[in-house]
Amino acid sequence: MGFLEIFTLVTSSATIFALIMGVFSFYNGRYTRRQVSSHIKETQSLIEETHKESQNLIQKNHQDTQNLIQKNHQDTQNLIRETRNDTQNLIREMHKDTQNLTKDIIKETQNLIIRESEENRKILQGITNILDKIYDKVG
């Protein structure tokens, strides 16, 4: 075998090898592109799904927050009404107690005035008796 024959054999083998590698490379490239494209589509699908779930969660969170705000507002209004009613009841009760105390103080004051008037009348009667005795002795 001469150089030319060996060279032709090597060149033919290299050409066949290059052709096989080119075909595999082409299919491998298409496969890789398909894989990358598929991966991109899956990722995009996952992103869209995650975005949709996030939007749903945000909406649910917003609705829950609104519900809590409304409930807290209603609870606050109820507490204000309840406190107002309790305060009004306490004021009425204190007013009644004040009226009763005022009546008691008036009665006690009247009784004290009556007792002191009675004592003063007795003292004045005693003084009048003494003056009558003095007047009878003098006159």
N, CA, C and O atoms as a MOPAC input file, in Angstrom:
PM7 MOZYME 1SCF
protein

 N      0.83000 1    -1.15500 1     0.00000 1
 C      0.00000 1     0.00000 1     0.00000 1
 C      0.87800 1     1.22300 1     0.00000 1
 O      1.80700 1     1.40700 1     0.78700 1
 N      0.51100 1     2.01200 1    -0.92300 1
 C      1.31800 1     3.19200 1    -1.06400 1
 C      0.74200 1     4.35700 1    -0.26100 1
 O     -0.32400 1     4.29800 1     0.35300 1
 N      1.49900 1     5.36200 1    -0.31800 1
 C      1.13400 1     6.55700 1     0.42300 1
 C     -0.20700 1     7.09600 1    -0.04000 1
 O     -1.04300 1     7.48900 1     0.77500 1
 N     -0.40600 1     7.11400 1    -1.31600 1
 C     -1.63600 1     7.64700 1    -1.86500 1
 C     -2.82500 1     6.81000 1    -1.43800 1
 O     -3.87900 1     7.36300 1    -1.12400 1
 N     -2.69300 1     5.54800 1    -1.41700 1
 C     -3.78000 1     4.67800 1    -0.99000 1
 C     -4.08400 1     4.88400 1     0.49100 1
 O     -5.24500 1     4.94800 1     0.89500 1
 N     -3.03400 1     4.98700 1     1.28700 1
 C     -3.22500 1     5.21600 1     2.72200 1
 C     -3.85900 1     6.58900 1     2.93200 1
 O     -4.75900 1     6.77500 1     3.75200 1
 N     -3.34700 1     7.54000 1     2.15300 1
 C     -3.89300 1     8.88900 1     2.27200 1
 C     -5.36500 1     8.89000 1     1.88300 1
 O     -6.17000 1     9.53000 1     2.55900 1
 N     -5.73600 1     8.20000 1     0.82700 1
 C     -7.12100 1     8.12000 1     0.37600 1
 C     -7.95800 1     7.41700 1     1.42400 1
 O     -9.07500 1     7.84500 1     1.71700 1
 N     -7.44200 1     6.36500 1     1.98200 1
 C     -8.16700 1     5.62300 1     3.02400 1
 C     -8.38100 1     6.49300 1     4.24800 1
 O     -9.48300 1     6.53900 1     4.79500 1
 N     -7.34500 1     7.17900 1     4.67800 1
 C     -7.46100 1     8.05300 1     5.85800 1
 C     -8.41400 1     9.18600 1     5.54700 1
 O     -9.26400 1     9.53500 1     6.36700 1
 N     -8.27400 1     9.76400 1     4.36100 1
 C     -9.14000 1    10.87800 1     3.99200 1
 C    -10.58400 1    10.40800 1     3.90800 1
 O    -11.48700 1    11.10200 1     4.37500 1
 N    -10.81200 1     9.25400 1     3.32500 1
 C    -12.17200 1     8.71100 1     3.22900 1
 C    -12.72600 1     8.44100 1     4.61400 1
 O    -13.87700 1     8.75900 1     4.91400 1
 N    -11.89100 1     7.85100 1     5.45100 1
 C    -12.33500 1     7.55900 1     6.82600 1
 C    -12.65300 1     8.85500 1     7.56800 1
 O    -13.65200 1     8.94600 1     8.28200 1
 N    -11.79600 1     9.84900 1     7.39100 1
 C    -12.02300 1    11.13400 1     8.06100 1
 C    -13.28600 1    11.78500 1     7.52700 1
 O    -14.04400 1    12.39000 1     8.28600 1
 N    -13.51800 1    11.66600 1     6.22700 1
 C    -14.72000 1    12.25500 1     5.63200 1
 C    -15.96800 1    11.56000 1     6.15800 1
 O    -16.94400 1    12.21300 1     6.52900 1
 N    -15.93000 1    10.23700 1     6.18800 1
 C    -17.07600 1     9.47600 1     6.72100 1
 C    -17.29300 1     9.83800 1     8.19100 1
 O    -18.42200 1    10.05800 1     8.63000 1
 N    -16.19900 1     9.89400 1     8.93400 1
 C    -16.30800 1    10.26300 1    10.35700 1
 C    -16.88800 1    11.66300 1    10.50800 1
 O    -17.74400 1    11.89300 1    11.36100 1
 N    -16.42400 1    12.60400 1     9.67800 1
 C    -16.91800 1    13.98300 1     9.73700 1
 C    -18.38800 1    14.02800 1     9.35300 1
 O    -19.17100 1    14.76400 1     9.95400 1
 N    -18.76700 1    13.23000 1     8.33900 1
 C    -20.16200 1    13.18400 1     7.92800 1
 C    -21.03300 1    12.62300 1     9.04400 1
 O    -22.09000 1    13.17400 1     9.35400 1
 N    -20.58600 1    11.53000 1     9.64300 1
 C    -21.33800 1    10.94300 1    10.76700 1
 C    -21.43000 1    11.94500 1    11.91800 1
 O    -22.49700 1    12.12900 1    12.50400 1
 N    -20.32700 1    12.57800 1    12.23000 1
 C    -20.31300 1    13.57300 1    13.31900 1
 C    -21.21600 1    14.75000 1    12.97800 1
 O    -21.90500 1    15.28100 1    13.84900 1
 N    -21.21400 1    15.15300 1    11.72000 1
 C    -22.07200 1    16.26100 1    11.28900 1
 C    -23.53400 1    15.91000 1    11.44700 1
 O    -24.32800 1    16.71100 1    11.94000 1
 N    -23.89200 1    14.67700 1    11.01300 1
 C    -25.29100 1    14.23900 1    11.14300 1
 C    -25.67300 1    14.18100 1    12.61600 1
 O    -26.71200 1    14.70700 1    13.01400 1
 N    -24.82400 1    13.53500 1    13.43100 1
 C    -25.12500 1    13.46500 1    14.87300 1
 C    -25.14700 1    14.85500 1    15.50100 1
 O    -25.97200 1    15.16300 1    16.36100 1
 N    -24.23600 1    15.65800 1    15.05100 1
 C    -24.16000 1    17.02300 1    15.57000 1
 C    -25.43000 1    17.78300 1    15.21000 1
 O    -25.97600 1    18.51900 1    16.03200 1
 N    -25.89900 1    17.59900 1    13.96800 1
 C    -27.11800 1    18.26700 1    13.53600 1
 C    -28.29500 1    17.79500 1    14.38200 1
 O    -29.07300 1    18.60400 1    14.88900 1
 N    -28.41900 1    16.45900 1    14.53000 1
 C    -29.52000 1    15.93400 1    15.34300 1
 C    -29.36400 1    16.31000 1    16.81000 1
 O    -30.34000 1    16.61000 1    17.49600 1
 N    -28.13000 1    16.29000 1    17.27300 1
 C    -27.86800 1    16.68200 1    18.66300 1
 C    -28.23100 1    18.15000 1    18.86600 1
 O    -28.81300 1    18.51500 1    19.88800 1
 N    -27.88600 1    18.98700 1    17.89400 1
 C    -28.23600 1    20.40600 1    17.96800 1
 C    -29.73700 1    20.60200 1    17.95300 1
 O    -30.27500 1    21.39700 1    18.72400 1
 N    -30.42300 1    19.86400 1    17.05900 1
 C    -31.88500 1    19.95800 1    17.03000 1
 C    -32.46300 1    19.47100 1    18.34900 1
 O    -33.39400 1    20.07000 1    18.88900 1
 N    -31.90100 1    18.37100 1    18.86900 1
 C    -32.37200 1    17.83500 1    20.14300 1
 C    -32.13400 1    18.85100 1    21.25600 1
 O    -32.99800 1    19.08700 1    22.09900 1
 N    -30.94400 1    19.44400 1    21.23800 1
 C    -30.61700 1    20.44100 1    22.26200 1
 C    -31.55700 1    21.63300 1    22.14400 1
 O    -32.05400 1    22.14800 1    23.14500 1
 N    -31.79700 1    22.06800 1    20.89500 1
 C    -32.71900 1    23.19200 1    20.71300 1
 C    -34.11800 1    22.81400 1    21.19200 1
 O    -34.79500 1    23.61400 1    21.83800 1
 N    -34.54900 1    21.59400 1    20.87500 1
 C    -35.85400 1    21.13500 1    21.35300 1
 C    -35.89600 1    21.09400 1    22.87500 1
 O    -36.87600 1    21.51100 1    23.49300 1
 N    -34.82500 1    20.58800 1    23.46600 1
 C    -34.75900 1    20.51600 1    24.92700 1
 C    -34.79900 1    21.91700 1    25.53100 1
 O    -35.54200 1    22.18100 1    26.47700 1
 N    -33.98100 1    22.81300 1    24.96300 1
 C    -33.94800 1    24.18800 1    25.47800 1
 C    -35.30900 1    24.83200 1    25.28000 1
 O    -35.82200 1    25.49500 1    26.18300 1
 N    -35.90000 1    24.64100 1    24.10000 1
 C    -37.21600 1    25.20700 1    23.81900 1
 C    -38.25600 1    24.63400 1    24.77900 1
 O    -39.08800 1    25.36000 1    25.32400 1
 N    -38.19000 1    23.32600 1    24.97300 1
 C    -39.11500 1    22.67700 1    25.91200 1
 C    -38.90700 1    23.20100 1    27.32700 1
 O    -39.86600 1    23.47700 1    28.04700 1
 N    -37.66000 1    23.33200 1    27.70800 1
 C    -37.34600 1    23.84900 1    29.04900 1
 C    -37.84000 1    25.29000 1    29.19900 1
 O    -38.37900 1    25.66600 1    30.24000 1
 N    -37.64900 1    26.08700 1    28.15000 1
 C    -38.11800 1    27.48000 1    28.18400 1
 C    -39.63600 1    27.50900 1    28.31200 1
 O    -40.18400 1    28.28800 1    29.09300 1
 N    -40.32700 1    26.64200 1    27.53000 1
 C    -41.78800 1    26.59300 1    27.60800 1
 C    -42.25100 1    26.15200 1    28.99800 1
 O    -43.18900 1    26.72100 1    29.55800 1
 N    -41.58700 1    25.13400 1    29.54800 1
 C    -41.93900 1    24.67500 1    30.89700 1
 C    -41.71500 1    25.77900 1    31.92300 1
 O    -42.54800 1    26.02100 1    32.79700 1
 N    -40.56700 1    26.44200 1    31.79300 1
 C    -40.25900 1    27.53300 1    32.72400 1
 C    -41.28000 1    28.65300 1    32.58400 1
 O    -41.76100 1    29.19500 1    33.57900 1
 N    -41.60600 1    28.99500 1    31.34100 1
 C    -42.59600 1    30.04200 1    31.10900 1
 C    -43.94600 1    29.62300 1    31.68400 1
 O    -44.64200 1    30.42900 1    32.30200 1
 N    -44.31000 1    28.36500 1    31.48100 1
 C    -45.56900 1    27.85400 1    32.02200 1
 C    -45.56500 1    27.91100 1    33.54700 1
 O    -46.55100 1    28.31200 1    34.16500 1
 N    -44.44600 1    27.50800 1    34.14700 1
 C    -44.33400 1    27.56300 1    35.61300 1
 C    -44.39200 1    29.00400 1    36.11700 1
 O    -45.01700 1    29.29200 1    37.13700 1
 N    -43.73500 1    29.90000 1    35.38800 1
 C    -43.75900 1    31.31900 1    35.77700 1
 C    -45.18700 1    31.85500 1    35.69600 1
 O    -45.65000 1    32.55200 1    36.59900 1
 N    -45.88600 1    31.51800 1    34.59400 1
 C    -47.27000 1    31.98200 1    34.45400 1
 C    -48.15300 1    31.40400 1    35.55500 1
 O    -48.98900 1    32.10500 1    36.12400 1
 N    -47.96100 1    30.12400 1    35.84900 1
 C    -48.74200 1    29.48000 1    36.91700 1
 C    -48.43000 1    30.10900 1    38.27300 1
 O    -49.33200 1    30.37900 1    39.06600 1
 N    -47.14500 1    30.33600 1    38.52800 1
 C    -46.74400 1    30.97500 1    39.78700 1
 C    -47.29500 1    32.38900 1    39.86800 1
 O    -47.74800 1    32.82800 1    40.92500 1
 N    -47.25500 1    33.10000 1    38.74700 1
 C    -47.80500 1    34.46600 1    38.71200 1
 C    -49.30800 1    34.43800 1    39.00200 1
 O    -49.81800 1    35.24700 1    39.77700 1
 N    -50.00600 1    33.49200 1    38.36700 1
 C    -51.45000 1    33.37600 1    38.58600 1
 C    -51.73700 1    33.03500 1    40.05100 1
 O    -52.62800 1    33.62700 1    40.66000 1
 N    -50.99000 1    32.09000 1    40.61700 1
 C    -51.16400 1    31.73700 1    42.03100 1
 C    -50.85900 1    32.93300 1    42.92700 1
 O    -51.56800 1    33.18600 1    43.90100 1
 N    -49.80100 1    33.66400 1    42.59200 1
 C    -49.45000 1    34.85900 1    43.37200 1
 C    -50.56800 1    35.88600 1    43.31100 1
 O    -50.93600 1    36.47200 1    44.32900 1
 N    -51.10900 1    36.10400 1    42.11600 1
 C    -52.21800 1    37.05300 1    41.97500 1
 C    -53.43000 1    36.59600 1    42.78400 1
 O    -54.08900 1    37.40300 1    43.44000 1
 N    -53.71900 1    35.28800 1    42.72900 1
 C    -54.84000 1    34.76100 1    43.52200 1
 C    -54.59200 1    34.94300 1    45.01400 1
 O    -55.49200 1    35.33500 1    45.75700 1
 N    -53.37000 1    34.65600 1    45.44800 1
 C    -53.03900 1    34.82600 1    46.86700 1
 C    -53.10600 1    36.29200 1    47.27600 1
 O    -53.59100 1    36.61700 1    48.36000 1
 N    -52.61900 1    37.17200 1    46.41100 1
 C    -52.68800 1    38.61100 1    46.70600 1
 C    -54.14700 1    39.04100 1    46.80900 1
 O    -54.51900 1    39.78100 1    47.72000 1
 N    -54.97300 1    38.57400 1    45.86900 1
 C    -56.40200 1    38.92100 1    45.89500 1
 C    -57.06200 1    38.37000 1    47.15600 1
 O    -57.84700 1    39.06200 1    47.80300 1
 N    -56.74000 1    37.12000 1    47.50400 1
 C    -57.30900 1    36.51700 1    48.72000 1
 C    -56.83900 1    37.28100 1    49.94900 1
 O    -57.62700 1    37.55700 1    50.85400 1
 N    -55.56300 1    37.62000 1    49.98000 1
 C    -55.02100 1    38.38400 1    51.10400 1
 C    -55.70200 1    39.74500 1    51.19800 1
 O    -56.04400 1    40.20200 1    52.28900 1
 N    -55.89500 1    40.38700 1    50.05100 1
 C    -56.57500 1    41.68800 1    50.02200 1
 C    -58.00300 1    41.54800 1    50.55000 1
 O    -58.45800 1    42.36100 1    51.35400 1
 N    -58.70200 1    40.51100 1    50.09000 1
 C    -60.08400 1    40.29500 1    50.53600 1
 C    -60.12500 1    39.98700 1    52.03000 1
 O    -60.97900 1    40.50500 1    52.75000 1
 N    -59.19800 1    39.14100 1    52.50000 1
 C    -59.13100 1    38.83600 1    53.93600 1
 C    -58.85500 1    40.09700 1    54.74200 1
 O    -59.44100 1    40.30600 1    55.80400 1
 N    -57.96300 1    40.93300 1    54.23300 1
 C    -57.64700 1    42.18700 1    54.92800 1
 C    -58.87000 1    43.08900 1    54.97400 1
 O    -59.16700 1    43.68500 1    56.00900 1
 N    -59.57900 1    43.19000 1    53.85600 1
 C    -60.80000 1    44.00200 1    53.82200 1
 C    -61.83700 1    43.46100 1    54.80600 1
 O    -62.49000 1    44.22600 1    55.51400 1
 N    -61.98100 1    42.13800 1    54.84400 1
 C    -62.93400 1    41.52900 1    55.77800 1
 C    -62.54100 1    41.82100 1    57.22100 1
 O    -63.39400 1    42.13500 1    58.05100 1
 N    -61.25000 1    41.71800 1    57.51800 1
 C    -60.78400 1    42.01300 1    58.87800 1
 C    -61.01700 1    43.47700 1    59.23000 1
 O    -61.41900 1    43.79800 1    60.34900 1
 N    -60.76400 1    44.35700 1    58.27600 1
 C    -60.98900 1    45.78500 1    58.52700 1
 C    -62.46900 1    46.03000 1    58.81100 1
 O    -62.81100 1    46.76000 1    59.74200 1
 N    -63.34700 1    45.42300 1    58.01100 1
 C    -64.78300 1    45.59700 1    58.23300 1
 C    -65.20600 1    45.01400 1    59.57800 1
 O    -65.99300 1    45.62100 1    60.30400 1
 N    -64.68100 1    43.83400 1    59.90500 1
 C    -65.03400 1    43.20500 1    61.18600 1
 C    -64.54000 1    44.05700 1    62.35000 1
 O    -65.26600 1    44.28200 1    63.31900 1
 N    -63.29700 1    44.52900 1    62.24700 1
 C    -62.75600 1    45.37500 1    63.31400 1
 C    -63.53300 1    46.68300 1    63.42100 1
 O    -63.75600 1    47.18600 1    64.52200 1
 N    -63.94600 1    47.23700 1    62.27900 1
 C    -64.74700 1    48.46300 1    62.30300 1
 C    -66.07500 1    48.20000 1    63.01400 1
 O    -66.50500 1    48.98400 1    63.86000 1
 N    -66.71600 1    47.08700 1    62.65900 1
 C    -68.00000 1    46.74400 1    63.28500 1
 C    -67.81200 1    46.48600 1    64.77900 1
 O    -68.61500 1    46.93900 1    65.59500 1
 N    -66.75800 1    45.76300 1    65.13500 1
 C    -66.47900 1    45.50600 1    66.55700 1
 C    -66.23400 1    46.81200 1    67.30000 1
 O    -66.70000 1    46.99100 1    68.42500 1
 N    -65.50400 1    47.71600 1    66.67000 1
 C    -65.23100 1    49.01400 1    67.29800 1
 C    -66.52700 1    49.79400 1    67.48400 1
 O    -66.75500 1    50.39100 1    68.53600 1
 N    -67.37300 1    49.78700 1    66.46100 1
 C    -68.66100 1    50.47500 1    66.57700 1
 C    -69.50100 1    49.87600 1    67.70400 1
 O    -70.12800 1    50.60300 1    68.47500 1
 N    -69.50900 1    48.54800 1    67.79100 1
 C    -70.26000 1    47.88500 1    68.86500 1
 C    -69.70100 1    48.25000 1    70.23300 1
 O    -70.45600 1    48.50500 1    71.17100 1
 N    -68.37400 1    48.27500 1    70.34300 1
 C    -67.76000 1    48.64600 1    71.62100 1
 C    -68.08300 1    50.08900 1    71.99100 1
 O    -68.32900 1    50.40000 1    73.15600 1
 N    -68.08000 1    50.96400 1    70.99500 1
 C    -68.41200 1    52.36900 1    71.26000 1
 C    -69.85700 1    52.47000 1    71.74700 1
 O    -70.13700 1    53.17300 1    72.71700 1
 N    -70.78200 1    51.76500 1    71.07300 1
 C    -72.18500 1    51.78400 1    71.51100 1
 C    -72.31900 1    51.21900 1    72.91800 1
 O    -73.00600 1    51.78800 1    73.76600 1
 N    -71.66300 1    50.10400 1    73.15100 1
 C    -71.73500 1    49.46500 1    74.46600 1
 C    -71.17000 1    50.38400 1    75.54800 1
 O    -71.75000 1    50.52400 1    76.62500 1
 N    -70.04000 1    51.00400 1    75.24800 1
 C    -69.43200 1    51.92700 1    76.21000 1
 C    -70.34100 1    53.12400 1    76.44400 1
 O    -70.50300 1    53.57300 1    77.57800 1
 N    -70.93300 1    53.64000 1    75.37700 1
 C    -71.85500 1    54.77500 1    75.50500 1
 C    -73.04300 1    54.38900 1    76.38700 1
 O    -73.43800 1    55.14500 1    77.27500 1
 N    -73.60900 1    53.20200 1    76.13400 1
 C    -74.74400 1    52.74500 1    76.94600 1
 C    -74.34200 1    52.56100 1    78.40400 1
 O    -75.06600 1    52.96600 1    79.31400 1
 N    -73.18000 1    51.94700 1    78.61700 1
 C    -72.70000 1    51.76000 1    79.99500 1
 C    -72.49400 1    53.10500 1    80.67700 1
 O    -72.84700 1    53.28300 1    81.84300 1
 N    -71.92000 1    54.04800 1    79.94200 1
 C    -71.67100 1    55.37700 1    80.50900 1
 C    -72.99300 1    56.06800 1    80.83400 1
 O    -73.13600 1    56.67000 1    81.89800 1
 N    -73.94700 1    55.98200 1    79.92800 1
 C    -75.25000 1    56.60300 1    80.18400 1
 C    -75.93200 1    55.95800 1    81.39000 1
 O    -76.53700 1    56.65000 1    82.20900 1
 N    -75.83400 1    54.64000 1    81.49600 1
 C    -76.41600 1    53.95500 1    82.65500 1
 C    -75.73200 1    54.39700 1    83.94400 1
 O    -76.39200 1    54.62900 1    84.95700 1
 N    -74.40400 1    54.51200 1    83.90100 1
 C    -73.67800 1    54.97100 1    85.09000 1
 C    -74.06400 1    56.39900 1    85.45200 1
 O    -74.21300 1    56.72600 1    86.62900 1
 N    -74.22600 1    57.24600 1    84.44500 1
 C    -74.62100 1    58.63600 1    84.70600 1
 C    -76.01500 1    58.66900 1    85.32500 1
 O    -76.24800 1    59.41500 1    86.27700 1
 N    -76.94900 1    57.86800 1    84.79500 1
 C    -78.30000 1    57.80900 1    85.37900 1
 C    -78.23700 1    57.33500 1    86.82900 1
 O    -78.86900 1    57.90500 1    87.71800 1
 N    -77.45800 1    56.28000 1    87.04000 1
 C    -77.32900 1    55.73600 1    88.39700 1
 C    -76.71800 1    56.77100 1    89.34100 1
 O    -77.18000 1    56.94200 1    90.46900 1
 N    -75.67400 1    57.46200 1    88.86900 1
 C    -75.04700 1    58.49700 1    89.69600 1
 C    -76.02100 1    59.64400 1    89.94200 1
 O    -76.03100 1    60.22400 1    91.02800 1
 N    -76.83800 1    59.97600 1    88.94400 1
 C    -77.82700 1    61.04200 1    89.10900 1
 C    -78.84900 1    60.64500 1    90.18300 1
 O    -79.20000 1    61.45000 1    91.04600 1
 N    -79.32300 1    59.38900 1    90.11600 1
 C    -80.27000 1    58.91000 1    91.13900 1
 C    -79.62100 1    58.93300 1    92.51600 1
 O    -80.22500 1    59.38000 1    93.49100 1
 N    -78.36900 1    58.44000 1    92.58500 1
 C    -77.65900 1    58.44700 1    93.87300 1
 C    -77.49700 1    59.87400 1    94.38500 1
 O    -77.67300 1    60.13500 1    95.57500 1
 N    -77.16100 1    60.79300 1    93.48700 1
 C    -76.99200 1    62.19900 1    93.88800 1
 C    -78.32300 1    62.77300 1    94.36900 1
 O    -78.36500 1    63.49300 1    95.36700 1
 N    -79.40600 1    62.45700 1    93.66500 1
 C    -80.72200 1    62.93400 1    94.10200 1
 C    -81.07800 1    62.37000 1    95.47600 1
 O    -81.56700 1    63.09300 1    96.34400 1
 N    -80.82800 1    61.07000 1    95.66500 1
 C    -81.12600 1    60.45200 1    96.96300 1
 C    -80.27400 1    61.07200 1    98.06500 1
 O    -80.76600 1    61.35700 1    99.15600 1
 N    -78.98400 1    61.28000 1    97.76800 1
 C    -78.11200 1    61.90600 1    98.77000 1
 C    -78.57400 1    63.33000 1    99.07100 1
 O    -78.56700 1    63.76100 1   100.22400 1
 N    -78.97200 1    64.05000 1    98.03300 1
 C    -79.46400 1    65.41800 1    98.23500 1
 C    -80.72200 1    65.40100 1    99.09900 1
 O    -80.86100 1    66.22800 1    99.99900 1
 N    -81.63900 1    64.47100 1    98.83800 1
 C    -82.85500 1    64.35000 1    99.65600 1
 C    -82.49600 1    64.03100 1   101.10100 1
 O    -83.04800 1    64.62100 1   102.03000 1
 N    -81.55500 1    63.08300 1   101.29000 1
 C    -81.13100 1    62.72100 1   102.65300 1
 C    -80.50900 1    63.92000 1   103.35800 1
 O    -80.79100 1    64.17600 1   104.52800 1
 N    -79.65800 1    64.65700 1   102.63700 1
 C    -79.01000 1    65.83300 1   103.24200 1
 C    -80.06000 1    66.88000 1   103.59500 1
 O    -79.98200 1    67.50300 1   104.65400 1
 N    -81.03700 1    67.07800 1   102.72100 1
 C    -82.10800 1    68.04900 1   103.00200 1
 C    -82.89200 1    67.61800 1   104.23800 1
 O    -83.18800 1    68.44400 1   105.10200 1
 N    -83.23500 1    66.31400 1   104.33000 1
 C    -83.97200 1    65.81700 1   105.50100 1
 C    -83.15800 1    66.00000 1   106.77000 1
 O    -83.67400 1    66.46700 1   107.78500 1
 N    -81.87200 1    65.62800 1   106.71000 1
 C    -81.01200 1    65.78000 1   107.88900 1
 C    -80.88800 1    67.25200 1   108.27600 1
 O    -80.93100 1    67.59900 1   109.45700 1
 N    -80.73500 1    68.11000 1   107.27300 1
 C    -80.62800 1    69.54800 1   107.55200 1
 C    -81.93200 1    70.06600 1   108.16700 1
 O    -81.90000 1    70.83800 1   109.12600 1
 N    -83.06400 1    69.64900 1   107.62500 1
 C    -84.35100 1    70.06900 1   108.18300 1
 C    -84.49700 1    69.57800 1   109.62300 1
 O    -84.92400 1    70.32900 1   110.50000 1
 N    -84.14100 1    68.31300 1   109.86300 1
 C    -84.21800 1    67.76900 1   111.22900 1
 C    -83.28600 1    68.53300 1   112.16200 1
 O    -83.64900 1    68.82600 1   113.30100 1
 N    -82.08500 1    68.85600 1   111.68200 1
 C    -81.13300 1    69.61200 1   112.49300 1
 C    -81.68200 1    71.00600 1   112.79200 1
 O    -81.57900 1    71.49500 1   113.91700 1
 N    -82.26000 1    71.63200 1   111.78100 1
 C    -82.84600 1    72.96700 1   111.98200 1
 C    -83.99600 1    72.88000 1   112.98900 1
 O    -84.12600 1    73.73300 1   113.86700 1
 N    -84.82600 1    71.84500 1   112.85300 1
 C    -85.94800 1    71.67500 1   113.78900 1
 C    -85.42800 1    71.47300 1   115.20500 1
 O    -85.93900 1    72.08600 1   116.14200 1
 N    -84.40800 1    70.61300 1   115.37600 1
 C    -83.84300 1    70.36600 1   116.71400 1
 C    -83.24200 1    71.64300 1   117.29000 1
 O    -83.47100 1    71.98700 1   118.45000 1
 N    -82.46300 1    72.34400 1   116.44900 1
 C    -81.85100 1    73.58200 1   116.94200 1
 C    -82.91800 1    74.63900 1   117.23700 1
 O    -82.79300 1    75.40500 1   118.19200 1
 N    -83.95400 1    74.67500 1   116.41800 1
 C    -85.05000 1    75.61800 1   116.67700 1
 C    -85.74500 1    75.26800 1   117.98700 1
 O    -86.11000 1    76.14600 1   118.76900 1
 N    -85.92000 1    73.97100 1   118.21000 1
 C    -86.55900 1    73.52200 1   119.46200 1
 C    -85.68100 1    73.88500 1   120.65300 1
 O    -86.17000 1    74.35600 1   121.67900 1
 N    -84.37600 1    73.65800 1   120.50300 1
 C    -83.46200 1    74.01400 1   121.59700 1
 C    -83.47100 1    75.52700 1   121.81800 1
 O    -83.51300 1    75.99500 1   122.95600 1
 N    -83.43000 1    76.28700 1   120.72000 1
 C    -83.46800 1    77.75300 1   120.84200 1
 C    -84.79300 1    78.21100 1   121.46300 1
 O    -84.80600 1    79.14500 1   122.26500 1
 N    -85.89700 1    77.56800 1   121.10200 1
 C    -87.18800 1    77.91300 1   121.68800 1
 C    -87.18300 1    77.64000 1   123.18400 1
 O    -87.69400 1    78.43800 1   123.97000 1
 N    -86.58600 1    76.47800 1   123.58400 1
 C    -86.51600 1    76.15200 1   125.01300 1
 C    -85.66100 1    77.18500 1   125.74500 1
 O    -86.00700 1    77.64600 1   126.83200 1
 N    -84.52100 1    77.53800 1   125.11300 1
 C    -83.64400 1    78.53700 1   125.74300 1
 C    -84.37900 1    79.86900 1   125.85200 1
 O    -84.34000 1    80.51900 1   126.89600 1
 N    -85.05100 1    80.27600 1   124.76900 1
 C    -85.79600 1    81.53600 1   124.79700 1
 C    -86.95500 1    81.47500 1   125.80200 1
 O    -87.27200 1    82.47000 1   126.45600 1
 N    -87.57400 1    80.31300 1   125.91600 1
 C    -88.65000 1    80.15200 1   126.90100 1
 C    -88.08200 1    80.30200 1   128.30400 1
 O    -88.67700 1    80.93700 1   129.17500 1
 N    -86.89700 1    79.69000 1   128.50000 1
 C    -86.24400 1    79.82800 1   129.81400 1
 C    -85.91200 1    81.28200 1   130.09100 1
 O    -86.13600 1    81.77100 1   131.19800 1
 N    -85.37600 1    81.98200 1   129.08700 1
 C    -85.03400 1    83.39800 1   129.25900 1
 C    -86.30600 1    84.20700 1   129.51100 1
 O    -86.31900 1    85.11600 1   130.34000 1
 N    -87.38400 1    83.86400 1   128.77900 1
 C    -88.65600 1    84.56400 1   128.97500 1
 C    -89.17900 1    84.32800 1   130.38500 1
 O    -89.68900 1    85.25100 1   131.02200 1
 N    -89.05900 1    83.12400 1   130.86500 1
 C    -89.50100 1    82.81600 1   132.23500 1
 C    -88.68200 1    83.61700 1   133.24300 1
 O    -89.22100 1    84.17800 1   134.19700 1
 N    -87.37800 1    83.66100 1   133.01400 1
 C    -86.51400 1    84.41300 1   133.93300 1
 C    -86.88800 1    85.88800 1   133.87700 1
 O    -86.98600 1    86.54000 1   134.91700 1
 N    -87.10000 1    86.42300 1   132.67500 1
 C    -87.46600 1    87.83200 1   132.54000 1
 C    -88.83500 1    88.10400 1   133.17300 1
 O    -89.04200 1    89.15600 1   133.77600 1
 N    -89.77400 1    87.15000 1   133.03400 1
 C    -91.08800 1    87.30800 1   133.66600 1
 C    -90.94200 1    87.34400 1   135.18100 1
 O    -91.61400 1    88.12900 1   135.85000 1
 N    -90.06900 1    86.49900 1   135.73000 1
 C    -89.85400 1    86.48400 1   137.18200 1
 C    -89.23200 1    87.80100 1   137.61700 1
 O    -89.60700 1    88.38600 1   138.63300 1
 N    -88.26900 1    88.25200 1   136.81600 1
 C    -87.62300 1    89.52200 1   137.15700 1
 C    -88.65600 1    90.64400 1   137.05100 1
 O    -88.68900 1    91.52700 1   137.90800 1
 N    -89.47300 1    90.62600 1   136.04900 1
 C    -90.47400 1    91.66800 1   135.86200 1
 C    -91.49400 1    91.63500 1   137.00700 1
 O    -91.93100 1    92.67400 1   137.50200 1
 N    -91.86200 1    90.40300 1   137.41600 1
 C    -92.80200 1    90.27700 1   138.52700 1
 C    -92.16900 1    90.81300 1   139.81200 1
 O    -92.86900 1    91.44500 1   140.60300 1
 N    -90.91700 1    90.59500 1   140.04500 1
 C    -90.24900 1    91.07700 1   141.25400 1
 C    -90.10800 1    92.58200 1   141.18300 1
 O    -90.26200 1    93.26000 1   142.19900 1
 N    -89.83000 1    93.10400 1   140.05400 1
 C    -89.61000 1    94.54200 1   139.89600 1
 C    -90.97800 1    95.24100 1   139.84300 1
 O    -91.09800 1    96.32700 1   140.41000 1
 N    -91.86000 1    94.76900 1   139.29400 1
 C    -93.06700 1    95.48000 1   139.00900 1
 C    -94.26700 1    95.11200 1   139.72400 1
 O    -95.32300 1    95.70400 1   139.50300 1

